[in-house]
Structure formats: C-alpha cells, structure tokens
Amino acid sequence: MLWPMIAIVLGFCGIAVLGVLAMRVFTEVRRLAREVDTASRRISRAAEDLERAAAPLASQAAETLRAK
C-alpha cells in the first residue's frame, strides 16, 4: 500500500511542477509579445520617418534628372 501512495504523490508533484513551469512560460511569452509589439511600432515609426525624409530628396533628384 505504501508504493501506490508514493506513486500518486510523485505524480501529483510532477503535475504541480509542470503547472508552475507552464505559468512561467506563459508570463515569458506575454513579456516577449509586448517586446515584439514595441519593436514593431518603433520600426513602423522609423520607416515613416525615413519615407518623410526621403520624399524631398527623391523629388529633387527627379527634377535634376529632368533638367538634364
């Protein structure tokens, strides 16, 4: 009777450990998702700034090419 009880206790402990690890993974995934969201917003903002900065240069280059 002792061995089945030990097996049940070890099984419960294993499931508890898996539950704790699952919660840690869940919190890390949420943190990673926030970081990815922040990075993608920064990249979008940088791309928009680059487009705005390149527009006058592109129009000036087009005018220069037409003048030749």
C-alpha positions, 0 to 999 in steps of 0.5 A: 500500500505504501508504493501506490501512495508514493506513486500518486504523490510523485505524480501529483508533484510532477503535475504541480511542477509542470503547472508552475513551469507552464505559468512561467512560460506563459508570463515569458511569452506575454513579456516577449509579445509586448517586446515584439509589439514595441519593436514593431511600432518603433520600426513602423515609426522609423520607416515613416520617418525615413519615407518623410525624409526621403520624399524631398530628396527623391523629388529633387533628384527627379527634377535634376534628372529632368533638367538634364 
